[in-house]
Amino acid sequence: MKLVTKVCATALLIFIAYTMYTTTREDEALCQDPIDLYNVKFLRDIKRVRTKLAECGFESIEFTTSDNIQLTGLFLDRKKQSNITPQGTLIFCAGFHPGLKEGMTTFYEMLKEQPYNFLFFGHRGHGQSKGESYLSLSGLQNYGRNEYKDVLAAIQFADSYNHENNLSTDIIIFGLCSGGYHTIRALEYLYEEKSPQFHEIKKIVIDSGWESLQSIGFSTITGELEYRFKSYGSSLLKYPLSIILNTIYYVLFYGWHKQLPSL
């Protein structure tokens, strides 16, 4: 048993170290963009990102979920910033990893000329938001169970702000990867509860979303190994690592993820 534990731990360390190495390699070309919010290296410096956004008129905000988790966000009111009457609010829901709100702010650079308020927020356990770390054992096992409540809290914040300030209550939500899954679950909840907020969601945009967490666990591990070892090194370790990591996923996480609803 001790030998199995050591083998599994070694495989995990190799995978994590190699992923970090190859991520650095593949991002080199993406770190040369002169526009800060398109520059991957800049986006990873969250303090500098927040400073830049503050200069653009963003405010740091906090709001609380229905299960009492305090989340943090970055919010821009276009009327305060440039006296433009906003036509609605854009809410951005990040994915699993790294899942930081600051990493989503490229969309502000892309859409800053559009007459909308912007809300970037961090899911529970990510960045400055409270809650158990998403990378802890329990955090990984329970991931996807309650994050839809984070999206609901973001919608509630935007809805309350818009009503208090007599602004358009229209909301558009962008969900990236798991952020798309959480978004759809949040909308499903609003629909089932017959909440008036459901009708304020005018559009959703899902990028790289998935139907259920259990359906992507094994394929994600296999795909990551295939890509990274094919692109950056020998494939000698790919097959034993695949067997070990997929076994770890099945033993520690699959049963938990299977309990989550499919879309």
C-alpha positions, 0 to 999 in steps of 0.5 A: 500500500505504501508503494502504491501511495508513493507511485501515485504521489510521484506521478502527480508530482511529475504531471504537475511539474511538467504541466507548469513547464509546458505552460510556461513554454506555450505562453512565451509567444502570448506574453509579447502583446503590447496591450496589457490585458491581452498579455498573459504574463501581465494577466497573471500579475493580479495586483497590476491587473487590479491597479490598471482596472481601477484606473479605468474606473473599476471598483472592488466589490463584495457580495454574499451567496445564499449559503453565506460565502463571501465573494469578491468582484471587479465592477464598472459602472459606465455611467460613472466612468464616462457618463454613458447610459449602460444598456445592461450588465455583462457578467463573466464567469471564469472556469476551474483553473486558474479561474481568476476574475483578473484573467477574464479581463481581456474581455473588457479590452475587447468590449470596452467601447460597448455601452455595458456595465462589467462585472468580473467575479471570483468563484468560491475558493478562488483568488480573494473569494472566501470558501474552501480552496478548489485545489484541496481534496474536499474542494476537488471532490465537491467542485461543481456542487454549489458554484451555481450559487455564486452565479446567482449571487452575481446576478443578484448583485447586478439586479439590485444595483441596476434597480437602485440606480434606475439602470437597465436590468438586462443582463448578459452572462459569459461562461467559460468552461466550468463557468458555463456549467455553473451558469446554466445550473443557475438559470435552471434554478431561476426558471424552476423558482419562477424568479423574475430575474430569469427574464432579466437574463437576455443572453448567455454565451458559453465557451468550451462548456460541458454537460457534466463533470464526470463526463470530462474527468478521464478525457481531460487527463488523457487529452492533457497528457497527449497534448503536452507530451506530443508537443513538448517532449517524449511520450515514454511517460505518457501511458503509465502516467495516464493509467496512474492519474486516471486511476487516482481520479476514479478512486478519489473523485469519480464517485463524487462527480457522478452525483452532480446533475447533468445538463 
